[in-house]
């Protein structure tokens, strides 16, 4: 619902329970409930499950809070960037567009067979499976792979 903020909507999404647990463990609830606007690339539970065994459990440990914050904020871009904006930027960039994340590193966007793809700093590629989920304080794009800075 566009009346609720990013966190309120994510909490009610059955495919984002791991992401919500991670956001809570990282202490980012307050940030993502802020005015923003934020554009969040939200990995589904299966994306977290696809990481090497033990990765999520390790990231959720209190001593790894900073690393977890870095991973999560790498999925957030300041501003309200919808699918049309991404497509225009990709076209303007002759097939590629880059955006700096809240974490500080860059995400690269491309388009393949009509779908928007996101490449991380490590060369992993995620596909936007659901675009333009509007929030009161930004936009969520659902992705199928966890991005790593």
Buried (B, 14 or more C-beta within 10 A) or exposed (E): EEEBBBBBBBBEBEBBBBBBBBBEBBEBBEBBBBEBBBBBBBBBBEBBEEBEEEBBEBBBEEEBBEBBBBBBBBBBBBEBBBEEBBBEBBEEEEEEBEBEBBBEBBBBBBBEEEEBBBBBBEEEBBBBBEBBBEBBBBBBBBBBBBBBB
